[in-house]
Amino acid sequence: LLLDLEDVISLSRARRPLRLEKMLSTCVLLAAALAVTPTSSLTSPLVSGTIKRPSIVARSRLRLMSELPEDNNIAASEPKASPPPPMDTALVAASPQPSARNPALVLAALVLLYVTNQWARMLPSFLVSFDAAGQAGRTSRELMNLALNFDATQYGFLVSYGFTLFYVSCSFPAGLACDMYPRKIILLLAAAGWSGATALSAVSRNYAQLLGARLILGVSQAFSGPAAHTLVSSTFPPARRATVNAIYTSGIYLGGALASSSMILSKAFGWRAAAMIVAASVAPPAMLLAFALREPSPKAVSPSATVAKPAASPNANSGTGA
């Protein structure tokens, strides 16, 4: 009787066709078994409503597992994968960070360098005049376009494509260089580059020489932004970086204000002397930065040294060797 009951359960769960005769006979035998079963083996329907037959349930489960396809038992037979070992929170070695003798001096040097950067970039705009009213009473000593004999179209190319084409082209290589080499050295070399380009424009004898100096200016100033911004991020803590970056970017407007004063210098000393003054103004903040900041090379620590190593498993030494 019990085996017939198990067959009914297993066949119904496996969705196999049942014969009507077997179902009827099984129901009759089940009713007879319940009629002769002592009441002590049954629980009260009001309490649980179930019959205590753990052995029948256990054998039914085993038979059902044996009748299932083999693919369905793969997950049950495979052991659970052990979780990965925990990672150490501390790194083996920290990445090299710049060492500032005085962060305020570093910020002052960066701002002053940015001021000279913008001053040199905007300088030609205040040393030319193409209308008759602006040229009245002024000579080639004061105006660059009169001394080098170029028109407004050539001037437009000088201050637009003559600068931005090389500036944009070198921005991506500049970022790669700042990831590989000391940023302080890159910034100082870039400052020397735009200082030398401004000095070359002061001694230019024709438009072609002036355009060449402008191209050098664009290349050198492309390295200024990536180096300066990463120096700010690595020198100052995160809680102060927003304020420091706001102070640093104010150099754009300070440089523009100084560039407008170039007309006064041009009138007093000539446009060539004004350009030389702008070129020489790069030296003091560059020397201040060289003194205030010491930066190790990014290659001083190998990349593998900064990778977190997994912590030793607690059971690593508990087992015996193979």
ZIWO-V879209 format. One record per backbone hydrogen bond with DSSP energy under -1.0 kcal/mol. NH is the residue of the N-H (numbers start at 1). CO is the residue of the C=O. E is the energy in kcal/mol with one decimal. If there is no record, write none. Layout:
nh/co/e
NH/CO/E
NH/CO/E
This chain:
nh/co/e
5/1/-2.0
6/2/-2.2
7/3/-2.2
8/4/-2.0
9/5/-2.0
10/6/-2.9
11/7/-2.7
12/8/-2.0
13/9/-1.9
14/10/-2.0
16/11/-2.2
23/19/-2.0
24/20/-2.3
25/21/-2.5
26/22/-2.4
27/23/-2.2
28/24/-2.1
29/25/-2.5
30/26/-2.5
31/27/-2.3
32/28/-2.1
33/29/-2.3
34/30/-2.2
35/31/-1.6
36/32/-1.5
41/38/-1.1
42/39/-1.1
47/44/-1.1
48/44/-2.0
49/44/-1.2
53/51/-1.2
57/53/-1.9
58/54/-2.4
59/55/-2.3
60/56/-2.2
61/57/-2.1
62/58/-2.0
63/59/-2.2
64/60/-2.4
65/61/-2.3
66/62/-1.8
67/63/-1.5
68/64/-1.1
73/70/-1.1
77/73/-1.9
78/74/-2.2
88/309/-1.5
93/305/-1.0
99/294/-4.2
101/292/-2.3
106/102/-1.8
107/103/-2.5
108/104/-2.3
109/105/-2.5
110/106/-2.3
111/107/-2.5
112/108/-2.4
113/109/-2.2
114/110/-2.1
115/111/-2.1
116/112/-2.2
117/113/-2.0
118/114/-2.3
119/115/-2.3
120/116/-2.4
121/117/-1.7
122/118/-2.3
126/123/-1.8
127/124/-1.3
135/131/-1.6
138/135/-1.9
142/139/-1.3
143/139/-1.9
144/127/-3.4
147/143/-1.4
148/144/-2.4
149/145/-1.0
150/145/-1.1
155/151/-1.9
156/152/-2.4
157/153/-1.8
158/154/-2.0
159/155/-2.1
160/156/-1.0
162/157/-3.0
163/160/-1.3
164/160/-3.0
165/161/-1.2
167/163/-1.9
168/164/-2.9
169/165/-1.6
170/166/-1.5
174/170/-1.8
175/171/-1.9
176/172/-1.9
177/173/-2.4
178/174/-2.0
179/175/-1.1
181/177/-2.4
186/182/-1.8
187/183/-2.6
188/184/-2.3
189/185/-2.4
190/186/-2.4
191/187/-2.4
192/188/-2.2
193/189/-1.9
194/190/-2.4
195/191/-1.9
196/192/-2.4
197/193/-2.3
198/194/-1.7
199/195/-2.0
200/196/-2.4
201/197/-1.9
202/198/-1.3
210/206/-1.7
211/207/-2.5
212/208/-2.2
213/209/-2.1
214/210/-1.7
215/211/-2.0
216/212/-1.9
217/213/-1.8
218/214/-2.0
219/215/-2.1
220/216/-2.4
221/217/-2.2
223/220/-1.0
227/223/-1.1
228/224/-2.5
229/225/-2.5
230/226/-1.7
231/227/-1.7
232/228/-2.0
233/229/-2.0
234/230/-1.9
235/231/-1.5
236/232/-1.9
240/237/-1.7
244/240/-2.4
245/241/-2.9
246/242/-1.9
247/243/-2.1
248/244/-2.5
249/245/-2.6
251/248/-1.8
252/249/-1.6
254/250/-1.9
255/251/-2.4
256/252/-1.9
257/253/-2.1
258/254/-2.2
259/255/-2.2
260/256/-1.6
262/259/-1.5
263/260/-1.1
265/261/-1.7
266/262/-2.9
267/263/-2.1
268/264/-2.0
269/265/-3.2
270/266/-1.3
271/141/-2.5
274/270/-1.9
275/271/-2.0
276/272/-1.9
277/273/-2.1
278/274/-1.9
279/275/-2.1
280/276/-2.4
281/277/-1.4
283/280/-1.1
286/282/-1.6
287/283/-2.4
288/284/-2.0
289/285/-2.3
290/286/-2.2
291/287/-1.7
292/288/-2.4
293/289/-1.7
294/99/-2.5
300/297/-2.2
305/302/-1.2
306/303/-1.0
311/86/-2.9
316/313/-2.0
